[in-house]
Amino acid sequence: MNMNLPNKLTILRVLLVPVFMVFAALSHFGRSDFSPLLSLLAAVVFSVASITDYLDGHLARKHHLITDFGKFMDPLADKMLTTAALIFMTVDGVCSPIVLAVVLFREFAVAGMRMLAASGQRVIAANMWGKVKTVLQMVTVLLYYFSCGMFPPDGAFLISLVTQILCWLVAAVTLLSGGKYLWDNRDVLSGDK
């Protein structure tokens, strides 16, 4: 495995996921023991992790450091980060379980397609719609956690409403990106190369 700088940034993103989870789990949005500071810390850690997503791809393309490890691990790291956030947002009551189910279904379907492709010595990189989906998920999470940390508690209804709307938009883009991904790679299912 080639551990170039982009791959190291991807590994850093994976390592930041449990750190984010600790702050998100302890922030307790909508409860009497809500901690704006912990929500802000969750947002900062998520921001750093999101920046590594941009940097690893940019550096890999610019310096021709694209590897099979990076093509496989980069989208996996994104899924770990955004799915963890959506789970905590569902627990907080601002993301519908339906949205979470749509996101998880898409991720399992795409992961299954990638495993099938890998069994035929083929690596399928993320497509443009997958990247749009990831960016929208990241923006939704960042807006939620930064808003929780920066606005007074009486703004909870507005934060919740805006986040719910964004989560449903995430679900729509997730369905679109998953459908396109599966359609574009349907030859993997038929066993064609």
Rosetta constraint file for C-alpha pairs under 8 A:
AtomPair CA 1 CA 69 HARMONIC 6.98 0.50
AtomPair CA 2 CA 7 HARMONIC 7.65 0.50
AtomPair CA 2 CA 67 HARMONIC 7.43 0.50
AtomPair CA 2 CA 69 HARMONIC 7.72 0.50
AtomPair CA 3 CA 7 HARMONIC 5.51 0.50
AtomPair CA 3 CA 8 HARMONIC 6.08 0.50
AtomPair CA 4 CA 8 HARMONIC 6.27 0.50
AtomPair CA 4 CA 65 HARMONIC 7.25 0.50
AtomPair CA 5 CA 9 HARMONIC 6.20 0.50
AtomPair CA 5 CA 56 HARMONIC 7.36 0.50
AtomPair CA 5 CA 59 HARMONIC 7.87 0.50
AtomPair CA 6 CA 10 HARMONIC 6.35 0.50
AtomPair CA 6 CA 55 HARMONIC 7.24 0.50
AtomPair CA 6 CA 56 HARMONIC 4.08 0.50
AtomPair CA 6 CA 57 HARMONIC 6.83 0.50
AtomPair CA 6 CA 59 HARMONIC 6.18 0.50
AtomPair CA 6 CA 60 HARMONIC 5.77 0.50
AtomPair CA 6 CA 65 HARMONIC 7.44 0.50
AtomPair CA 6 CA 70 HARMONIC 7.51 0.50
AtomPair CA 7 CA 11 HARMONIC 6.31 0.50
AtomPair CA 7 CA 56 HARMONIC 6.90 0.50
AtomPair CA 7 CA 69 HARMONIC 7.45 0.50
AtomPair CA 7 CA 70 HARMONIC 5.80 0.50
AtomPair CA 8 CA 12 HARMONIC 6.15 0.50
AtomPair CA 9 CA 13 HARMONIC 6.28 0.50
AtomPair CA 9 CA 52 HARMONIC 5.67 0.50
AtomPair CA 9 CA 53 HARMONIC 7.63 0.50
AtomPair CA 9 CA 55 HARMONIC 7.64 0.50
AtomPair CA 9 CA 56 HARMONIC 5.83 0.50
AtomPair CA 10 CA 14 HARMONIC 6.50 0.50
AtomPair CA 10 CA 52 HARMONIC 6.79 0.50
AtomPair CA 10 CA 53 HARMONIC 6.92 0.50
AtomPair CA 10 CA 56 HARMONIC 6.58 0.50
AtomPair CA 10 CA 70 HARMONIC 7.54 0.50
AtomPair CA 10 CA 73 HARMONIC 7.05 0.50
AtomPair CA 10 CA 74 HARMONIC 5.83 0.50
AtomPair CA 10 CA 77 HARMONIC 6.66 0.50
AtomPair CA 11 CA 15 HARMONIC 6.31 0.50
AtomPair CA 11 CA 77 HARMONIC 7.76 0.50
AtomPair CA 12 CA 16 HARMONIC 6.19 0.50
AtomPair CA 12 CA 49 HARMONIC 7.55 0.50
AtomPair CA 12 CA 52 HARMONIC 7.73 0.50
AtomPair CA 13 CA 17 HARMONIC 6.61 0.50
AtomPair CA 13 CA 49 HARMONIC 4.92 0.50
AtomPair CA 13 CA 50 HARMONIC 7.69 0.50
AtomPair CA 13 CA 52 HARMONIC 6.45 0.50
AtomPair CA 13 CA 53 HARMONIC 7.42 0.50
AtomPair CA 13 CA 77 HARMONIC 6.41 0.50
AtomPair CA 13 CA 78 HARMONIC 7.99 0.50
AtomPair CA 13 CA 81 HARMONIC 7.75 0.50
AtomPair CA 14 CA 77 HARMONIC 5.41 0.50
AtomPair CA 14 CA 80 HARMONIC 7.26 0.50
AtomPair CA 14 CA 81 HARMONIC 7.35 0.50
AtomPair CA 15 CA 19 HARMONIC 7.43 0.50
AtomPair CA 16 CA 20 HARMONIC 6.17 0.50
AtomPair CA 16 CA 45 HARMONIC 6.89 0.50
AtomPair CA 16 CA 46 HARMONIC 7.77 0.50
AtomPair CA 16 CA 49 HARMONIC 6.39 0.50
AtomPair CA 17 CA 21 HARMONIC 6.17 0.50
AtomPair CA 17 CA 46 HARMONIC 7.92 0.50
AtomPair CA 17 CA 49 HARMONIC 7.88 0.50
AtomPair CA 17 CA 80 HARMONIC 7.02 0.50
AtomPair CA 17 CA 81 HARMONIC 5.50 0.50
AtomPair CA 17 CA 84 HARMONIC 7.53 0.50
AtomPair CA 18 CA 22 HARMONIC 6.27 0.50
AtomPair CA 19 CA 23 HARMONIC 6.72 0.50
AtomPair CA 19 CA 45 HARMONIC 7.30 0.50
AtomPair CA 20 CA 24 HARMONIC 6.06 0.50
AtomPair CA 20 CA 41 HARMONIC 7.90 0.50
AtomPair CA 20 CA 42 HARMONIC 5.13 0.50
AtomPair CA 20 CA 43 HARMONIC 7.90 0.50
AtomPair CA 20 CA 45 HARMONIC 5.71 0.50
AtomPair CA 20 CA 46 HARMONIC 6.26 0.50
AtomPair CA 21 CA 25 HARMONIC 5.82 0.50
AtomPair CA 21 CA 42 HARMONIC 7.53 0.50
AtomPair CA 21 CA 84 HARMONIC 6.91 0.50
AtomPair CA 21 CA 85 HARMONIC 7.41 0.50
AtomPair CA 21 CA 88 HARMONIC 7.95 0.50
AtomPair CA 22 CA 26 HARMONIC 6.23 0.50
AtomPair CA 23 CA 27 HARMONIC 6.09 0.50
AtomPair CA 23 CA 38 HARMONIC 5.32 0.50
AtomPair CA 23 CA 39 HARMONIC 6.59 0.50
AtomPair CA 23 CA 41 HARMONIC 6.41 0.50
AtomPair CA 23 CA 42 HARMONIC 5.00 0.50
AtomPair CA 24 CA 28 HARMONIC 7.56 0.50
AtomPair CA 24 CA 38 HARMONIC 7.01 0.50
AtomPair CA 24 CA 39 HARMONIC 6.26 0.50
AtomPair CA 24 CA 42 HARMONIC 5.50 0.50
AtomPair CA 24 CA 85 HARMONIC 7.66 0.50
AtomPair CA 24 CA 88 HARMONIC 6.64 0.50
AtomPair CA 25 CA 88 HARMONIC 6.73 0.50
AtomPair CA 26 CA 35 HARMONIC 7.59 0.50
AtomPair CA 26 CA 38 HARMONIC 6.78 0.50
AtomPair CA 27 CA 34 HARMONIC 5.49 0.50
AtomPair CA 27 CA 35 HARMONIC 4.87 0.50
AtomPair CA 27 CA 36 HARMONIC 6.79 0.50
AtomPair CA 27 CA 37 HARMONIC 7.74 0.50
AtomPair CA 27 CA 38 HARMONIC 5.04 0.50
AtomPair CA 27 CA 39 HARMONIC 5.25 0.50
AtomPair CA 28 CA 33 HARMONIC 6.51 0.50
AtomPair CA 28 CA 34 HARMONIC 4.61 0.50
AtomPair CA 28 CA 35 HARMONIC 6.64 0.50
AtomPair CA 28 CA 92 HARMONIC 7.08 0.50
AtomPair CA 29 CA 34 HARMONIC 5.24 0.50
AtomPair CA 29 CA 35 HARMONIC 7.47 0.50
AtomPair CA 29 CA 92 HARMONIC 5.98 0.50
AtomPair CA 29 CA 148 HARMONIC 7.19 0.50
AtomPair CA 30 CA 34 HARMONIC 6.48 0.50
AtomPair CA 30 CA 92 HARMONIC 7.06 0.50
AtomPair CA 30 CA 156 HARMONIC 7.09 0.50
AtomPair CA 35 CA 39 HARMONIC 6.43 0.50
AtomPair CA 35 CA 149 HARMONIC 7.66 0.50
AtomPair CA 36 CA 40 HARMONIC 6.17 0.50
AtomPair CA 36 CA 148 HARMONIC 6.17 0.50
AtomPair CA 36 CA 149 HARMONIC 4.03 0.50
AtomPair CA 36 CA 150 HARMONIC 6.95 0.50
AtomPair CA 37 CA 41 HARMONIC 6.18 0.50
AtomPair CA 37 CA 149 HARMONIC 6.00 0.50
AtomPair CA 38 CA 42 HARMONIC 6.09 0.50
AtomPair CA 38 CA 149 HARMONIC 7.52 0.50
AtomPair CA 39 CA 43 HARMONIC 6.25 0.50
AtomPair CA 39 CA 145 HARMONIC 5.41 0.50
AtomPair CA 39 CA 146 HARMONIC 6.89 0.50
AtomPair CA 39 CA 148 HARMONIC 6.22 0.50
AtomPair CA 39 CA 149 HARMONIC 5.08 0.50
AtomPair CA 40 CA 44 HARMONIC 6.15 0.50
AtomPair CA 40 CA 145 HARMONIC 6.25 0.50
AtomPair CA 40 CA 146 HARMONIC 5.60 0.50
AtomPair CA 40 CA 148 HARMONIC 7.46 0.50
AtomPair CA 40 CA 149 HARMONIC 4.79 0.50
AtomPair CA 40 CA 150 HARMONIC 7.46 0.50
AtomPair CA 41 CA 45 HARMONIC 6.16 0.50
AtomPair CA 42 CA 46 HARMONIC 6.04 0.50
AtomPair CA 42 CA 145 HARMONIC 6.74 0.50
AtomPair CA 43 CA 47 HARMONIC 5.97 0.50
AtomPair CA 43 CA 141 HARMONIC 7.84 0.50
AtomPair CA 43 CA 142 HARMONIC 5.73 0.50
AtomPair CA 43 CA 145 HARMONIC 5.15 0.50
AtomPair CA 43 CA 146 HARMONIC 5.62 0.50
AtomPair CA 44 CA 48 HARMONIC 6.26 0.50
AtomPair CA 45 CA 49 HARMONIC 6.22 0.50
AtomPair CA 46 CA 50 HARMONIC 6.03 0.50
AtomPair CA 46 CA 81 HARMONIC 7.82 0.50
AtomPair CA 46 CA 142 HARMONIC 7.12 0.50
AtomPair CA 47 CA 51 HARMONIC 6.12 0.50
AtomPair CA 47 CA 142 HARMONIC 7.04 0.50
AtomPair CA 48 CA 52 HARMONIC 6.41 0.50
AtomPair CA 49 CA 53 HARMONIC 6.61 0.50
AtomPair CA 49 CA 81 HARMONIC 7.95 0.50
AtomPair CA 50 CA 54 HARMONIC 6.76 0.50
AtomPair CA 50 CA 138 HARMONIC 7.09 0.50
AtomPair CA 51 CA 55 HARMONIC 6.13 0.50
AtomPair CA 52 CA 56 HARMONIC 5.81 0.50
AtomPair CA 53 CA 57 HARMONIC 6.55 0.50
AtomPair CA 53 CA 74 HARMONIC 7.42 0.50
AtomPair CA 53 CA 78 HARMONIC 7.39 0.50
AtomPair CA 54 CA 58 HARMONIC 6.12 0.50
AtomPair CA 55 CA 59 HARMONIC 5.92 0.50
AtomPair CA 56 CA 60 HARMONIC 5.96 0.50
AtomPair CA 57 CA 61 HARMONIC 6.19 0.50
AtomPair CA 58 CA 62 HARMONIC 6.01 0.50
AtomPair CA 59 CA 63 HARMONIC 5.85 0.50
AtomPair CA 59 CA 64 HARMONIC 7.88 0.50
AtomPair CA 59 CA 65 HARMONIC 7.33 0.50
AtomPair CA 60 CA 64 HARMONIC 5.53 0.50
AtomPair CA 60 CA 65 HARMONIC 4.34 0.50
AtomPair CA 60 CA 66 HARMONIC 5.04 0.50
AtomPair CA 61 CA 65 HARMONIC 6.44 0.50
AtomPair CA 61 CA 66 HARMONIC 6.42 0.50
AtomPair CA 66 CA 70 HARMONIC 6.43 0.50
AtomPair CA 66 CA 71 HARMONIC 7.24 0.50
AtomPair CA 67 CA 71 HARMONIC 6.25 0.50
AtomPair CA 68 CA 72 HARMONIC 6.12 0.50
AtomPair CA 68 CA 123 HARMONIC 6.83 0.50
AtomPair CA 69 CA 73 HARMONIC 5.71 0.50
AtomPair CA 70 CA 74 HARMONIC 5.35 0.50
AtomPair CA 71 CA 75 HARMONIC 7.16 0.50
AtomPair CA 71 CA 123 HARMONIC 7.26 0.50
AtomPair CA 71 CA 124 HARMONIC 7.41 0.50
AtomPair CA 71 CA 125 HARMONIC 5.42 0.50
AtomPair CA 71 CA 126 HARMONIC 7.66 0.50
AtomPair CA 72 CA 76 HARMONIC 6.66 0.50
AtomPair CA 72 CA 123 HARMONIC 7.33 0.50
AtomPair CA 72 CA 124 HARMONIC 7.88 0.50
AtomPair CA 72 CA 125 HARMONIC 7.16 0.50
AtomPair CA 73 CA 77 HARMONIC 5.98 0.50
AtomPair CA 74 CA 78 HARMONIC 6.39 0.50
AtomPair CA 75 CA 79 HARMONIC 6.20 0.50
AtomPair CA 75 CA 126 HARMONIC 6.87 0.50
AtomPair CA 76 CA 80 HARMONIC 6.23 0.50
AtomPair CA 77 CA 81 HARMONIC 6.25 0.50
AtomPair CA 78 CA 82 HARMONIC 6.07 0.50
AtomPair CA 78 CA 134 HARMONIC 7.13 0.50
AtomPair CA 79 CA 83 HARMONIC 5.61 0.50
AtomPair CA 79 CA 107 HARMONIC 7.37 0.50
AtomPair CA 80 CA 84 HARMONIC 6.01 0.50
AtomPair CA 81 CA 85 HARMONIC 6.43 0.50
AtomPair CA 82 CA 86 HARMONIC 6.19 0.50
AtomPair CA 82 CA 134 HARMONIC 7.61 0.50
AtomPair CA 82 CA 137 HARMONIC 6.48 0.50
AtomPair CA 82 CA 138 HARMONIC 6.59 0.50
AtomPair CA 82 CA 141 HARMONIC 7.74 0.50
AtomPair CA 83 CA 87 HARMONIC 6.14 0.50
AtomPair CA 83 CA 100 HARMONIC 7.88 0.50
AtomPair CA 83 CA 103 HARMONIC 7.71 0.50
AtomPair CA 83 CA 104 HARMONIC 7.58 0.50
AtomPair CA 84 CA 88 HARMONIC 6.49 0.50
AtomPair CA 85 CA 89 HARMONIC 6.17 0.50
AtomPair CA 85 CA 141 HARMONIC 6.66 0.50
AtomPair CA 86 CA 90 HARMONIC 6.04 0.50
AtomPair CA 86 CA 95 HARMONIC 6.91 0.50
AtomPair CA 86 CA 100 HARMONIC 6.52 0.50
AtomPair CA 86 CA 141 HARMONIC 7.53 0.50
AtomPair CA 87 CA 91 HARMONIC 6.33 0.50
AtomPair CA 87 CA 100 HARMONIC 6.98 0.50
AtomPair CA 88 CA 92 HARMONIC 6.17 0.50
AtomPair CA 89 CA 93 HARMONIC 6.31 0.50
AtomPair CA 89 CA 94 HARMONIC 5.61 0.50
AtomPair CA 89 CA 95 HARMONIC 5.41 0.50
AtomPair CA 90 CA 94 HARMONIC 5.83 0.50
AtomPair CA 90 CA 95 HARMONIC 4.47 0.50
AtomPair CA 90 CA 96 HARMONIC 6.00 0.50
AtomPair CA 90 CA 97 HARMONIC 6.23 0.50
AtomPair CA 90 CA 100 HARMONIC 7.44 0.50
AtomPair CA 91 CA 95 HARMONIC 7.93 0.50
AtomPair CA 94 CA 160 HARMONIC 5.38 0.50
AtomPair CA 94 CA 161 HARMONIC 7.60 0.50
AtomPair CA 94 CA 163 HARMONIC 6.21 0.50
AtomPair CA 94 CA 164 HARMONIC 5.49 0.50
AtomPair CA 95 CA 99 HARMONIC 6.75 0.50
AtomPair CA 95 CA 100 HARMONIC 7.34 0.50
AtomPair CA 95 CA 163 HARMONIC 7.20 0.50
AtomPair CA 95 CA 164 HARMONIC 5.60 0.50
AtomPair CA 95 CA 167 HARMONIC 5.99 0.50
AtomPair CA 96 CA 100 HARMONIC 6.58 0.50
AtomPair CA 96 CA 164 HARMONIC 7.36 0.50
AtomPair CA 96 CA 167 HARMONIC 7.62 0.50
AtomPair CA 97 CA 101 HARMONIC 6.04 0.50
AtomPair CA 98 CA 102 HARMONIC 6.16 0.50
AtomPair CA 99 CA 103 HARMONIC 6.26 0.50
AtomPair CA 99 CA 167 HARMONIC 6.64 0.50
AtomPair CA 99 CA 168 HARMONIC 6.37 0.50
AtomPair CA 99 CA 170 HARMONIC 7.66 0.50
AtomPair CA 99 CA 171 HARMONIC 5.34 0.50
AtomPair CA 100 CA 104 HARMONIC 6.11 0.50
AtomPair CA 100 CA 171 HARMONIC 7.94 0.50
AtomPair CA 101 CA 105 HARMONIC 5.93 0.50
AtomPair CA 102 CA 106 HARMONIC 6.17 0.50
AtomPair CA 102 CA 171 HARMONIC 6.21 0.50
AtomPair CA 102 CA 174 HARMONIC 7.32 0.50
AtomPair CA 102 CA 175 HARMONIC 7.16 0.50
AtomPair CA 103 CA 107 HARMONIC 6.21 0.50
AtomPair CA 103 CA 171 HARMONIC 6.54 0.50
AtomPair CA 103 CA 174 HARMONIC 6.26 0.50
AtomPair CA 103 CA 175 HARMONIC 7.90 0.50
AtomPair CA 104 CA 108 HARMONIC 6.10 0.50
AtomPair CA 105 CA 109 HARMONIC 6.10 0.50
AtomPair CA 106 CA 110 HARMONIC 6.09 0.50
AtomPair CA 106 CA 174 HARMONIC 6.95 0.50
AtomPair CA 106 CA 175 HARMONIC 7.00 0.50
AtomPair CA 106 CA 178 HARMONIC 5.54 0.50
AtomPair CA 107 CA 111 HARMONIC 5.95 0.50
AtomPair CA 107 CA 178 HARMONIC 7.93 0.50
AtomPair CA 108 CA 112 HARMONIC 6.01 0.50
AtomPair CA 109 CA 113 HARMONIC 6.24 0.50
AtomPair CA 109 CA 178 HARMONIC 7.84 0.50
AtomPair CA 110 CA 114 HARMONIC 6.14 0.50
AtomPair CA 110 CA 178 HARMONIC 6.98 0.50
AtomPair CA 110 CA 181 HARMONIC 7.36 0.50
AtomPair CA 110 CA 182 HARMONIC 7.10 0.50
AtomPair CA 111 CA 115 HARMONIC 6.19 0.50
AtomPair CA 112 CA 116 HARMONIC 6.27 0.50
AtomPair CA 113 CA 117 HARMONIC 6.19 0.50
AtomPair CA 113 CA 182 HARMONIC 7.48 0.50
AtomPair CA 113 CA 185 HARMONIC 7.88 0.50
AtomPair CA 113 CA 188 HARMONIC 7.13 0.50
AtomPair CA 113 CA 189 HARMONIC 7.60 0.50
AtomPair CA 114 CA 118 HARMONIC 6.01 0.50
AtomPair CA 114 CA 123 HARMONIC 6.97 0.50
AtomPair CA 114 CA 124 HARMONIC 6.27 0.50
AtomPair CA 115 CA 119 HARMONIC 6.23 0.50
AtomPair CA 116 CA 120 HARMONIC 6.86 0.50
AtomPair CA 116 CA 188 HARMONIC 6.68 0.50
AtomPair CA 116 CA 189 HARMONIC 7.53 0.50
AtomPair CA 117 CA 121 HARMONIC 6.57 0.50
AtomPair CA 117 CA 122 HARMONIC 5.01 0.50
AtomPair CA 117 CA 123 HARMONIC 6.28 0.50
AtomPair CA 117 CA 124 HARMONIC 7.08 0.50
AtomPair CA 117 CA 188 HARMONIC 5.91 0.50
AtomPair CA 118 CA 122 HARMONIC 4.85 0.50
AtomPair CA 118 CA 123 HARMONIC 5.69 0.50
AtomPair CA 120 CA 193 HARMONIC 7.92 0.50
AtomPair CA 126 CA 130 HARMONIC 5.92 0.50
AtomPair CA 126 CA 131 HARMONIC 6.94 0.50
AtomPair CA 127 CA 131 HARMONIC 6.49 0.50
AtomPair CA 127 CA 181 HARMONIC 7.08 0.50
AtomPair CA 128 CA 132 HARMONIC 6.29 0.50
AtomPair CA 129 CA 133 HARMONIC 6.09 0.50
AtomPair CA 129 CA 173 HARMONIC 7.85 0.50
AtomPair CA 129 CA 176 HARMONIC 7.62 0.50
AtomPair CA 129 CA 177 HARMONIC 4.88 0.50
AtomPair CA 129 CA 180 HARMONIC 7.75 0.50
AtomPair CA 130 CA 134 HARMONIC 6.20 0.50
AtomPair CA 130 CA 174 HARMONIC 7.65 0.50
AtomPair CA 130 CA 177 HARMONIC 5.37 0.50
AtomPair CA 130 CA 178 HARMONIC 7.42 0.50
AtomPair CA 130 CA 181 HARMONIC 7.82 0.50
AtomPair CA 131 CA 135 HARMONIC 6.12 0.50
AtomPair CA 132 CA 136 HARMONIC 6.12 0.50
AtomPair CA 132 CA 173 HARMONIC 7.83 0.50
AtomPair CA 133 CA 137 HARMONIC 6.15 0.50
AtomPair CA 133 CA 170 HARMONIC 6.71 0.50
AtomPair CA 133 CA 173 HARMONIC 5.77 0.50
AtomPair CA 133 CA 174 HARMONIC 5.76 0.50
AtomPair CA 133 CA 177 HARMONIC 6.88 0.50
AtomPair CA 134 CA 138 HARMONIC 6.13 0.50
AtomPair CA 135 CA 139 HARMONIC 6.08 0.50
AtomPair CA 136 CA 140 HARMONIC 6.09 0.50
AtomPair CA 136 CA 170 HARMONIC 6.37 0.50
AtomPair CA 137 CA 141 HARMONIC 6.22 0.50
AtomPair CA 137 CA 167 HARMONIC 7.82 0.50
AtomPair CA 137 CA 170 HARMONIC 6.12 0.50
AtomPair CA 138 CA 142 HARMONIC 6.05 0.50
AtomPair CA 139 CA 143 HARMONIC 6.01 0.50
AtomPair CA 140 CA 144 HARMONIC 6.16 0.50
AtomPair CA 140 CA 163 HARMONIC 6.74 0.50
AtomPair CA 140 CA 166 HARMONIC 6.12 0.50
AtomPair CA 140 CA 167 HARMONIC 7.03 0.50
AtomPair CA 141 CA 145 HARMONIC 6.21 0.50
AtomPair CA 142 CA 146 HARMONIC 5.84 0.50
AtomPair CA 143 CA 147 HARMONIC 5.74 0.50
AtomPair CA 143 CA 163 HARMONIC 7.83 0.50
AtomPair CA 144 CA 148 HARMONIC 6.12 0.50
AtomPair CA 144 CA 159 HARMONIC 6.83 0.50
AtomPair CA 144 CA 163 HARMONIC 6.21 0.50
AtomPair CA 145 CA 149 HARMONIC 6.23 0.50
AtomPair CA 146 CA 150 HARMONIC 6.05 0.50
AtomPair CA 147 CA 151 HARMONIC 5.65 0.50
AtomPair CA 147 CA 159 HARMONIC 6.70 0.50
AtomPair CA 148 CA 152 HARMONIC 7.93 0.50
AtomPair CA 148 CA 153 HARMONIC 7.96 0.50
AtomPair CA 148 CA 156 HARMONIC 7.51 0.50
AtomPair CA 148 CA 159 HARMONIC 7.21 0.50
AtomPair CA 151 CA 155 HARMONIC 6.26 0.50
AtomPair CA 152 CA 156 HARMONIC 7.68 0.50
AtomPair CA 155 CA 159 HARMONIC 6.24 0.50
AtomPair CA 156 CA 160 HARMONIC 5.96 0.50
AtomPair CA 157 CA 161 HARMONIC 6.09 0.50
AtomPair CA 158 CA 162 HARMONIC 6.09 0.50
AtomPair CA 159 CA 163 HARMONIC 6.02 0.50
AtomPair CA 160 CA 164 HARMONIC 6.07 0.50
AtomPair CA 161 CA 165 HARMONIC 6.33 0.50
AtomPair CA 162 CA 166 HARMONIC 6.25 0.50
AtomPair CA 163 CA 167 HARMONIC 6.03 0.50
AtomPair CA 164 CA 168 HARMONIC 6.36 0.50
AtomPair CA 165 CA 169 HARMONIC 6.40 0.50
AtomPair CA 166 CA 170 HARMONIC 6.15 0.50
AtomPair CA 167 CA 171 HARMONIC 6.32 0.50
AtomPair CA 168 CA 172 HARMONIC 6.38 0.50
AtomPair CA 169 CA 173 HARMONIC 6.29 0.50
AtomPair CA 170 CA 174 HARMONIC 5.89 0.50
AtomPair CA 171 CA 175 HARMONIC 6.20 0.50
AtomPair CA 172 CA 176 HARMONIC 6.33 0.50
AtomPair CA 173 CA 177 HARMONIC 5.99 0.50
AtomPair CA 174 CA 178 HARMONIC 5.94 0.50
AtomPair CA 175 CA 179 HARMONIC 5.97 0.50
AtomPair CA 176 CA 180 HARMONIC 6.16 0.50
AtomPair CA 177 CA 181 HARMONIC 6.02 0.50
AtomPair CA 178 CA 182 HARMONIC 6.13 0.50
AtomPair CA 179 CA 183 HARMONIC 6.05 0.50
AtomPair CA 180 CA 184 HARMONIC 5.93 0.50
AtomPair CA 181 CA 185 HARMONIC 6.25 0.50
AtomPair CA 182 CA 186 HARMONIC 5.77 0.50
AtomPair CA 185 CA 189 HARMONIC 7.76 0.50
AtomPair CA 186 CA 190 HARMONIC 6.89 0.50
AtomPair CA 187 CA 191 HARMONIC 6.21 0.50
AtomPair CA 187 CA 192 HARMONIC 5.14 0.50
AtomPair CA 187 CA 193 HARMONIC 6.86 0.50
AtomPair CA 188 CA 192 HARMONIC 5.98 0.50
AtomPair CA 188 CA 193 HARMONIC 6.98 0.50
